[in-house]
Amino acid sequence: MTTVLQGIAFADAWRVMAPEMVLTAAGFLLMLIDAALPPAAKRAGVSTGVALIALLVAGVLALRRFGQTAALGPGSYLLDDYALVFKLLFMGITLLILLLSLDDHGRAEGARGEYTYLLLFATVGAMVMASSADLVTLFVGLEILSVSSYVLVGLRRSSKSAEGAMKYLVIGAIASACVLFGMSYIYGVTGTTHLAEAGYTLFQAWDSYRGIVVLGLLLMLAGFSVKISVVPFHMWAPDAYEGAPTPITAFLAAASKAAGFAMLVRVFLYAFASHFPEWGGLWVGLAAVTMVAGNLLAIVQRNVKRMLAYSSIGQAGYLLVPFAVLTGAYHGGNLYQDMSALYFYLAAYALMTAGAFAVLTVVAKHARSEDVDAFTGLFRRSPLLAGAMAVFLVAMAGMPLTSGFAGKFFIALGAINTGYYWLAGLMFLTSVMAFAYYFGLVRRMYLQEPYGPAESWRTPAAAALVVVVALVGTIGLGVAPGVMMHSLPGLNWFGQ
Amino acid sequence: MNAVSSWFGGFIWTGQTVAFFLLAVLVVLAAVTLLQFRKVMHMALSIGLVFLGMAGMYVLLGADFLAFAQILIYAGAITILMLFAIMLTRHDEVEEEERAGFRQWIAGLGAAALGAVMLWAIRTTAWPPASAQPPWPAQKSVNALAETLFTGYVVPFELVSVLLTVALVGAVILARKEE
């Protein structure tokens, strides 16, 4: 038997994964720079500058690939618009996070370079997760993101940081083991790690191997649910979020979660779509429980970071709805509509989250506390911060004229279209619950006198830039959602 | 009774099955004692035993190269590295004995339920009869492995280098932070 060895030409690899290559190269370059430069130069933000340039270059490269499709290694690594929109989202978030951490010297002193290139590698991991259509590649991407995140969470010199990183590491490792174990069952039944081929085989093998396939599916579902912090797999999130440096918390809440969703949709859509109606109800249940529990638990939090953590759990519930609905009634037009709604809300949510954490970073630095009391009377200290925070909070709750409302509206519309009226109703109810705790904070900022002397707080330039970008995005997507929503369904999502 | 015997129906005692059960008992025992030991040193040694037992399993499955890699890398390098790490740090640390509280019972119950479900899923599936031939001739397993690794799986193979770098650098950063 002779086998033909298929080589991969660099040109093909460049076409499919140029952004990843640029970011990986930049990461390794930063490692070298970090070792060579004197400590004084590191403070000047050379590493952040290099990383920002790399992100911009990678972003342009990704933009130029829209509408094209290609695959690398027999179908294991895909270039399609689905991967590209997610890659742009990850890179945008990382860009904001890097800007935000420019002024966060105090938190991770001595680890500037490490901080930056770990963030770049984490982004590469997320991008791999969005692009791969092979279980092995997917798992490697997931681990790149996870391992860098564990380290990033543990960067602060405090026991809280160590505790959060430890919890995240242990629970994350168990989740990875679950995913891998589930994948091994799917591989055992189908004999392939390639998602589309596995999906084809599973279509026929479903009846004869139902027990094994369902077990593999459930294990993967549990592992993925940990990564996107869906109730009841959310226990790590508040502690890891609280312990991490604040910009990293924003990264976990926005980019990590988006990467989890990108992976989840790709896997379940490619491999298990043929039997959606039989097990899709699970997602509906998970989405409902997550919305209710996340929003309920957020009400009782005193620490703003923990409150935002629980609120991000609740948001994961909303984000699950488009996919859950899709499993109920799966057909082509529906697919693009729901994918667009999911992506729109992910982007809107990423902007609000980055903005809210940017404000939190500034406030926490001045007040030396992340308690809700730090926000009391913020309006007297910095009207810009208070106004921006109020916009982000009401956007998270879903106030009209903000991106949060538009996003929830599209998601609810998808749910109603497929007949899940109660799910749409539940979304509305939990949004009302969310208003309760968000408005508590807004009231504190505007109506109460600040504790201590009422000095005004200065906002560093980079953090101000992040806040303004997030503000423009949040209001812009809220006032004119059509700009994005009209172009999304027309994308060449999966390259059919 | 009937149901139980049908679960183990069609079972023939051969040298392979005897070896399998010996190895299985060894691996499971080593894994359980790993959790029971209170001294980190003993834990490291029993995880070495788990790695060796798994290498035996790979031999039984006809994956000779994988078995050798397992012995070289896991049983050899990783276990020794762990022993080094333990010897160079506080190796006399003894873990506190934990009382079997409500949580432990719930966790145990959950684990038992998961095990039961898995056993049920595996036993109720009508598996196709195993083919006498392994998918590739034994002496070709290295070739087959290399070919798969460097053609179909070349992308993840390259990406693993990023993963390993991240893990290595991360470990150094976290260790240095303590200073």
Interface residues (C-beta under 8 A of the other chain):
Chain A: T3 L5 Q6 I8 M17 T24 G27 F28 M31 L72 G73 P74 S76 Y77 A111 E114 Y117 L118 F121 V124 G125 V128 S132 D134 V136 T137 F139 V140 G141 E143 I144 V147 S148 Y150 V151 G154 L155 R157 A165 S208 Y209 G211 I212 V214 L215
Chain B: V117 M118 W120 A121 I122 T124 T125 A126 E147 F150 T151 G152 Y153 V154 V155 P156 L159 V160 V162 L163 T165 V166 A167 V169 G170 I173 L174 K177
